Amino acid sequence: GQQLEEAAMEDEVLKNMDDRSVRCMNGFRVAEMILRFVPNREVFRRTLRFVKCWAKRRGIYSNVLGFFGGITWALLVARVCQLYPYYAPSQLVNRFFRIYDQWNWSKPVMLCEIVENQNPGLGGFKVWNPKANVADRQHVMPVITPAFPAMNSTHNVTETTKRILLEEFRRGYEMVKNVEAAKAEWSEVSEPFPYFTAFRHFLWLEILAKSEEVYQRFNGWVGSKMRIPTKQLEAIPSLTIHPNPEQYDLRGCDAEWPLGCGMFIALAFYKANGAFVGQQFDLRPGLSPFLDVINQWGEKDLYA
């Protein structure tokens, strides 16, 4: 077992693999490298546990929706652990919020330098490089994986989800400062985001099916495309949106469609962004591309 794990950490193991296999292998390789790069694994794990709990309760834990997924949160915490190797978890949480509240996001977060491996059979892999790749220059909050080939773990982030993430980093830092000044409790830092009192208008999306197999597969398909309406809707002038990663169970609510879930996208209209009383909004340009993609589901005819 130990020998297999060590072999998996060698770049040579990726020779002649297709992209999907490389991504699969790098799940293990990245997780292992993160643990090798942090100065104290137990302190890292305890800090990460708090950060993940906070992110889930604040509604910003979702890679497919354009927020950060588990590997990104681990990379962010690991970087803070590197910078403050002798800090306790509570001190690291303070530094976590302060660093990423103030981070210059034109620069990537990295645990180590990016390696370009030109060995035979490895030179063809695409390594994150904004100087050479136009697509990489479009990434708005790059957090780079340490294993070869280096990839950006946050390529789904949009301007909308970046704004929300930065608001949460700022709030987290202010709350932690209040805790340290004995003006707040730790539980208040990770209070659930008050989604249904913070907004008055919502877009409601239902995913319904008649069998468990169809539901699981179709739900996965729709979920993987949810960043499309986010990007399209954020382009509508004067409209501010706030996606919610939580899926609300609808099982048993409809006799014809016994399986399902619902998702919300909050809609806000702020004067500061150009909205005015009586203004009308046409959401169809923001939703039509999403519906077109959903209707292209490759397995649709199998279950028709």
C-alpha positions in Angstrom: 0.0 0.0 0.0 2.7 2.4 1.0 4.7 1.7 -2.1 1.7 2.2 -4.3 1.0 5.6 -2.7 4.7 6.7 -3.2 4.5 5.6 -6.9 1.3 7.6 -7.4 3.2 10.8 -6.2 5.7 10.4 -9.1 4.9 12.5 -12.1 5.9 9.6 -14.3 2.7 7.7 -13.3 0.8 10.2 -15.5 2.6 9.1 -18.7 0.2 8.4 -21.6 -2.9 9.0 -19.4 -5.9 10.9 -20.9 -7.1 14.1 -19.2 -9.9 12.4 -17.3 -7.5 9.9 -15.8 -5.0 12.6 -14.9 -7.7 14.6 -13.0 -8.7 11.4 -11.2 -5.1 10.7 -10.1 -4.6 14.3 -9.1 -7.4 14.1 -6.6 -5.2 11.8 -4.5 -1.9 13.5 -5.5 -3.2 17.0 -4.5 -4.6 15.9 -1.2 -1.4 14.1 -0.3 0.8 17.1 -1.3 -1.3 19.5 0.7 -0.5 17.4 3.8 3.2 17.3 2.9 3.3 21.1 2.6 1.7 22.1 5.9 3.9 22.3 9.0 1.4 20.7 11.4 -1.2 18.3 10.0 -3.5 18.3 13.1 -3.6 22.1 13.3 -4.3 22.3 9.6 -7.2 19.8 9.9 -8.8 21.6 12.8 -8.6 24.9 11.1 -10.0 23.5 7.9 -12.9 21.9 9.7 -13.9 25.3 11.0 -13.5 27.0 7.7 -15.5 24.4 5.8 -18.3 24.6 8.4 -18.3 28.4 8.1 -18.4 28.2 4.3 -21.3 25.8 4.2 -23.3 27.8 6.7 -22.6 31.1 4.8 -23.7 29.5 1.5 -20.4 29.7 -0.3 -19.4 26.0 -0.5 -20.0 24.9 -4.1 -17.6 24.5 -6.9 -20.2 23.9 -9.6 -22.1 27.0 -8.7 -19.0 29.2 -8.9 -18.1 29.4 -5.3 -15.2 27.4 -3.8 -15.2 23.6 -3.4 -13.5 21.4 -0.8 -10.1 21.3 -2.4 -10.0 25.1 -2.8 -10.8 25.7 0.9 -8.1 23.2 1.8 -5.5 25.0 -0.4 -6.4 28.4 1.1 -6.1 27.1 4.7 -2.8 25.3 3.9 -1.3 28.5 2.6 -2.1 30.3 5.8 -0.6 27.4 7.8 2.6 27.8 5.7 2.8 31.5 6.5 2.1 31.1 10.2 3.6 27.6 11.1 3.4 28.0 14.9 -0.1 29.5 15.2 -3.0 27.8 16.9 -6.2 27.1 14.9 -8.0 30.2 16.4 -5.1 32.4 15.4 -5.0 30.9 11.9 -8.7 31.5 11.4 -8.1 35.2 12.1 -5.2 35.3 9.6 -7.3 33.3 7.1 -9.9 36.0 7.0 -7.5 38.9 7.1 -5.3 37.5 4.3 -8.1 36.7 1.8 -10.0 39.8 2.6 -6.9 41.8 1.6 -5.6 39.4 -1.1 -4.7 40.9 -4.5 -6.6 38.4 -6.7 -4.7 39.3 -9.8 -2.1 37.0 -8.2 -2.7 33.3 -7.6 -2.7 31.5 -4.3 -0.1 28.8 -4.5 1.6 26.4 -2.0 4.7 26.0 -4.3 6.1 27.2 -7.6 4.4 25.8 -10.7 6.5 23.1 -12.4 6.6 22.6 -16.2 7.7 18.9 -16.7 9.3 18.4 -20.1 10.1 14.7 -19.6 9.1 12.4 -22.5 5.4 11.7 -22.3 4.7 14.6 -19.9 5.3 17.7 -22.0 1.8 17.6 -23.5 -0.1 18.3 -20.3 -1.7 21.7 -20.0 -0.2 23.6 -17.0 -1.9 26.7 -15.6 -0.1 29.6 -17.2 -1.9 32.9 -17.8 1.0 34.3 -19.8 0.6 31.5 -22.4 -3.1 30.6 -22.2 -5.8 33.2 -22.8 -8.4 31.2 -20.9 -6.2 31.2 -17.8 -6.1 35.0 -17.9 -9.9 35.1 -17.5 -9.8 33.4 -14.1 -10.8 35.9 -11.4 -9.7 34.2 -8.2 -7.0 31.7 -9.1 -6.1 29.0 -6.4 -3.5 26.6 -7.9 -3.2 22.9 -7.2 0.4 21.9 -6.2 0.6 18.6 -8.1 1.8 18.4 -11.7 0.1 19.4 -14.0 -0.8 22.6 -12.0 -4.5 23.5 -12.4 -6.7 26.3 -11.2 -9.2 24.9 -8.7 -11.6 27.9 -9.1 -12.1 28.2 -12.8 -15.9 28.3 -12.3 -15.8 31.6 -10.2 -17.7 34.5 -11.8 -17.7 38.2 -11.0 -20.9 37.6 -9.0 -19.6 34.8 -6.8 -16.3 36.6 -6.4 -18.2 39.6 -5.0 -20.1 37.3 -2.6 -16.9 35.5 -1.5 -15.1 38.8 -0.8 -18.1 40.1 1.2 -17.9 36.9 3.3 -14.2 37.2 3.9 -14.7 40.8 5.0 -17.5 39.9 7.3 -15.5 36.9 8.7 -12.6 39.1 9.5 -14.8 41.7 11.3 -16.6 39.0 13.3 -13.3 37.3 14.4 -12.0 40.7 15.5 -15.1 41.1 17.6 -14.6 37.7 19.1 -11.1 38.6 20.1 -12.4 41.8 21.6 -15.0 39.8 23.6 -17.8 41.5 21.7 -19.0 38.3 20.0 -19.0 34.6 20.3 -17.3 32.1 17.9 -20.8 30.7 17.0 -21.7 34.1 15.6 -18.9 33.9 13.0 -20.5 30.9 11.3 -24.1 31.9 11.7 -26.1 30.8 8.7 -26.5 33.4 6.0 -30.0 34.9 6.3 -30.9 34.2 2.7 -34.7 34.6 2.9 -34.6 37.8 4.9 -31.7 39.4 3.0 -33.6 39.3 -0.3 -37.2 39.8 -1.4 -37.2 38.4 -4.9 -36.2 34.9 -6.1 -35.8 32.8 -9.1 -37.0 29.3 -8.2 -35.8 26.3 -10.2 -37.4 22.8 -9.8 -35.7 19.6 -10.9 -38.3 16.8 -11.0 -38.3 13.2 -12.0 -40.3 10.0 -11.7 -37.6 7.4 -10.9 -34.5 7.6 -8.6 -32.1 6.8 -11.5 -33.4 9.6 -13.7 -33.5 12.0 -10.8 -29.9 11.4 -9.8 -28.6 11.6 -13.4 -30.7 14.6 -14.4 -30.0 16.4 -11.2 -26.3 15.9 -11.8 -26.6 17.3 -15.3 -28.5 20.4 -14.3 -26.3 21.0 -11.3 -23.2 20.9 -13.5 -24.7 23.7 -15.7 -25.9 26.1 -12.9 -23.0 28.5 -13.5 -24.5 29.3 -16.9 -27.6 31.2 -15.6 -25.3 32.9 -13.0 -23.0 34.3 -15.7 -25.9 35.2 -18.0 -28.0 36.9 -15.3 -25.1 38.9 -13.9 -24.8 40.5 -17.4 -28.3 42.1 -17.2 -27.8 45.8 -16.3 -29.0 46.9 -12.8 -29.6 43.3 -11.7 -27.7 41.9 -8.7 -28.0 38.1 -8.1 -27.0 35.8 -5.3 -27.1 32.0 -6.0 -27.9 29.6 -3.2 -26.0 26.2 -3.3 -28.5 24.4 -1.1 -30.9 22.0 -2.8 -34.4 21.9 -1.1 -35.9 18.4 -1.1 -39.3 18.2 -2.9 -39.8 14.5 -2.6 -43.4 13.6 -2.2 -44.7 17.2 -2.9 -46.2 16.2 -6.3 -48.0 12.9 -7.0 -47.0 13.0 -10.7 -43.4 13.9 -10.0 -42.5 12.1 -6.8 -38.8 12.9 -6.8 -37.2 16.4 -7.0 -35.5 19.3 -5.5 -35.6 23.1 -5.8 -32.9 25.8 -6.0 -33.1 29.5 -5.5 -31.3 32.4 -7.1 -31.9 35.7 -5.3 -32.6 38.8 -7.3 -31.8 42.3 -6.0 -32.4 45.7 -7.5 -30.2 48.4 -5.9 -30.3 52.1 -6.7 -26.5 52.2 -6.5 -26.4 49.8 -9.5 -28.8 51.8 -11.6 -32.1 50.2 -10.7 -35.2 52.5 -10.2 -38.8 52.2 -9.1 -41.1 50.8 -11.8 -38.2 49.4 -13.9 -39.0 46.2 -15.8 -36.6 43.4 -16.3 -36.6 40.7 -19.0 -34.9 37.6 -17.6 -35.3 35.6 -20.8 -31.9 36.5 -22.2 -30.4 35.3 -19.0 -32.2 32.0 -18.9 -32.7 30.9 -22.5 -29.0 29.8 -23.0 -29.3 27.7 -19.8 -32.6 26.0 -20.9 -31.1 25.3 -24.4 -28.1 23.5 -22.7 -30.4 21.6 -20.3 -32.5 20.3 -23.3 -29.3 19.0 -24.9 -29.0 16.3 -22.1 -27.5 13.3 -23.9 -29.5 10.8 -22.0 -32.9 12.5 -22.5 -34.1 10.0 -25.2 -33.2 7.0 -22.9 -35.8 8.1 -20.4 -38.4 9.7 -22.6 
